[in-house]
């Protein structure tokens, strides 16, 4: 099986196309089950973030796989294949592995070096494991991508200047002023209580927001986030970066809007958002809603009732939460994914980027060698199984011809025959595994099957058993003991 990825991102598609292709959580699950039902696909995983949607698969045919995955992405995006095709990219085998490893290191992110993508890759793998669409190949690939990403962040300075998407968005709103100075003392409204919204709230708290208001469709989740923020701000004089809500808030110093006064957080229901807009200074929204959370009319209505200054809006959702028309509204500054895509988020860290690229290339070679070596294992197992069957048959025939042998003699003859067969097979099987790990080594498995006339069904049965054990092992690692 070979790895294939078909997708689109901020580097290949306009935000309008990304918005069209964005998938709700239940739609991702349906996409995966539809993918593995397709003939050329045996495994599937989907990586969906605010600036990319990628479908990974283990396939036995390249062209059929590309056609199937492209069609599925278009269908689930509610777009025609003709609309989506110009924005799609395709990576296969080592290039697919290289792409995911680069993504995991933050090299392909809108903000180079950001670490949030590792959590998103982990969630993608967990979904594939939960739905049993990720088998041995994709489990190995995604687990390795997580390790490569962690290695890049620990061995290089890729994340020293790299911001989170939240802090980069706030920097755009600050328009050149230090984010901590711009945020300090402001009242902030955060809409949503997921991972990105939690990071936004933590970032605002660390930067010195005077008050944080959390709104979410599920009020209890908003209460939990507000509670964790208040627990974090309990340290006198500031907000603790080590509190439960701290997250990866980026390079923003811990401080508060008023010396000695921690920021306070409270939860509100979504019905109260309109009232909160009248006093908020900055709004950050990142929900999973399929429609607008803040319409232009709602915001303009709140502007007419405000006694405070301009309203700053940061929309990190895909599809967008905040009406794009507000870009043209006086008294409002809107930064959204489209704004961020147009801004240069690449920090001056060329040496670190080159170092990470070298790590990625090295890890791609390691992964490829391991996969090629593993691919021949079922053939070797099938060969040894055939040899054991031959030995058993010959020993049974010998016992029939020499019935006078006692138990000790029969055991010694059987052991001798097995030892001879093992010695004859040892060097070829060790060597074929070494050769299979080299580039182009996949053909050695075919040669072994041909030379020894191995039953393909037996080899396939070993492969399926290995995949089943891998899936069971992955499930057991996730289940509490």
Helices and strands as residue ranges (DSSP letters): E 2-9, H 15-21, H 25-37, E 41-49, E 52-59, H 62-77, H 81-85, E 89-92, H 94-104, H 116-130, H 136-155, H 165-174, H 179-183, E 187-191, H 195-207, E 211-216, H 219-232, E 264-269, G 270-272, H 273-277, E 282-285, H 296-305, E 311-315, G 324-328, E 332-335, H 337-342, H 350-401, H 407-436, H 443-451, H 456-478
